[in-house]
């Protein structure tokens, strides 16, 4: 008796489900539109037109700010805001150790920087950090090391293309002393929280002579010779070139340009 009741209930339930399914099937919904190529393409805004520089001389593209074209140091000053005292000759500028560091008059946020540098031949007695030591400071805070690491080992987070005292380069791409090296540096400025810590750390890509040394590497904080990186709130800042206290004479630069991003 009980089994018969259960069977009847089950049959009734199945009938109801079939009815509701058939009502749904009869309702008309719009069909999924067929995807066409143009549905995932957009045309505006168009990227601005930039005329590239010469591929051989690496001259500045049309929208770059030229920081040194071989003629004068008008884009530079010393750290006291006075005239930059480095020597300009033969289309290059050479570090004057007595004049100290120099930095751009203009400040920058995120950028693409092109800079060429050459370290002199040094006597073999000079080793490690004492061969062709200089550096490019991003926003006057974070040093990308310049050093003669051609057959010259040093602590790896202090060699050419390192984020100094932080991250070693992925390769040693040095040309011989007396030959020109090229750095292309792509830098993303940090964003700070209200409490003074990083919301987004600064990041940098460094390419030396066409070889990637830093691949969008996070910068941990300020460059400290003694101690560990610090987090200091800052805004836009200049590019600073280091006049290091090592004995290297004649560290030189040429063809420096920058593009804001
Ligand atoms: Mg240095």
Boltz pocket constraint, residues with backbone or C-beta under 6 A from the ligand:
constraints:
  - pocket:
      binder: B
      contacts: [[A, 133], [A, 134], [A, 135], [A, 143], [A, 144], [A, 145], [A, 146], [A, 242], [A, 244]]
      max_distance: 6.0
